[in-house]
Amino acid sequence: MMNSPDGLGVQRAAELFKALSSPARVALLQLLAEPTSVTALVHSTGLSQPLVSQHLRVLRGAGLVSVTRSGRESIYSVADHHITHVIEDAVSHVLEPTDRTDHTSTDAHTRL
């Protein structure tokens, strides 16, 4: 059974997509498929340490990443690997070649 448009599941999904609305946060989540330090994330992304920390704070607030301490370093990882699959599917989907001129689809996924 599908959630109503104003149901709790729809609201939570919208909050999830809001957290994923930044390309930097999506990239960080891809990198966090394996536990990674903030220093390594800064090096991998080319973003400043304060900006990486800010994005990690958003992701952590959304419950998408978790953090553990290893000495003086914070190690981040994806809190739930379902999100890794969502990102993989989304990236694969947008990279698929499509005929965007055909708007006659009656597929239930495209109707609102």
C-alpha positions in Angstrom: 0.0 0.0 0.0 1.4 3.4 -1.0 1.8 6.2 1.6 -0.6 9.1 1.2 1.1 12.2 -0.2 1.1 13.8 3.3 2.1 10.6 5.1 5.1 10.1 7.4 7.0 8.0 4.9 6.6 10.6 2.2 7.8 13.3 4.6 10.8 11.3 5.7 11.7 10.4 2.1 11.6 14.2 1.2 13.9 14.9 4.1 16.3 12.2 2.8 16.3 13.7 -0.6 16.9 17.1 0.9 20.0 15.8 2.6 21.1 14.3 -0.7 20.5 17.5 -2.7 24.2 18.5 -2.6 26.6 16.9 -5.1 29.3 17.1 -2.4 27.2 15.1 0.1 26.4 12.4 -2.5 30.1 12.2 -3.3 31.0 11.9 0.4 28.4 9.1 0.8 30.0 7.3 -2.1 33.4 7.5 -0.5 31.9 6.5 2.9 31.0 3.0 1.6 34.2 2.2 3.5 35.0 3.8 6.8 37.1 6.9 6.1 38.7 9.7 8.1 37.9 13.4 7.6 41.5 14.0 6.4 41.1 11.3 3.7 37.7 12.8 2.6 39.3 16.2 2.3 42.1 14.8 0.2 39.7 12.7 -2.0 37.2 15.5 -2.6 39.4 18.5 -2.8 37.0 20.3 -0.5 38.2 22.3 2.5 38.1 20.6 5.9 35.5 23.0 7.3 33.2 22.3 4.3 33.6 18.6 4.5 32.8 18.8 8.2 29.7 20.9 7.5 28.4 18.4 5.0 29.2 15.5 7.3 27.2 17.3 10.0 24.2 17.4 7.7 24.5 13.8 6.8 24.9 12.8 10.4 21.8 14.9 11.3 19.9 13.0 8.7 21.0 9.7 10.1 22.9 8.8 7.0 26.4 8.5 8.5 27.9 7.5 11.8 31.1 8.5 13.4 33.6 6.7 15.7 36.8 8.0 17.3 40.1 6.4 16.6 42.6 8.3 18.8 42.3 11.9 17.7 40.7 11.1 14.4 37.0 10.8 13.6 36.2 7.9 11.3 32.9 8.3 9.3 30.9 5.5 7.6 27.5 5.0 6.1 25.1 4.3 8.9 22.8 2.2 6.7 24.0 0.6 3.5 20.6 1.0 1.9 21.6 4.6 1.1 24.6 3.3 -0.8 22.3 1.3 -3.0 20.0 4.4 -3.5 22.9 6.5 -4.6 24.3 3.7 -6.9 20.8 3.3 -8.5 20.4 7.1 -8.9 23.8 7.6 -10.5 23.2 4.6 -12.8 19.8 5.9 -13.7 21.0 9.4 -14.7 23.8 7.9 -16.8 21.5 5.6 -18.8 21.0 6.8 -22.4 17.3 7.7 -22.8 15.1 9.2 -25.5 13.9 12.3 -23.6 11.6 13.3 -26.4 9.0 10.6 -25.7 6.7 12.0 -23.1 3.8 9.6 -23.7 4.8 7.1 -21.0 2.0 5.9 -18.8 4.4 4.2 -16.4 3.1 4.5 -12.9 6.5 5.7 -11.7 6.3 8.8 -13.9 2.7 9.8 -13.1 1.8 12.1 -10.2 
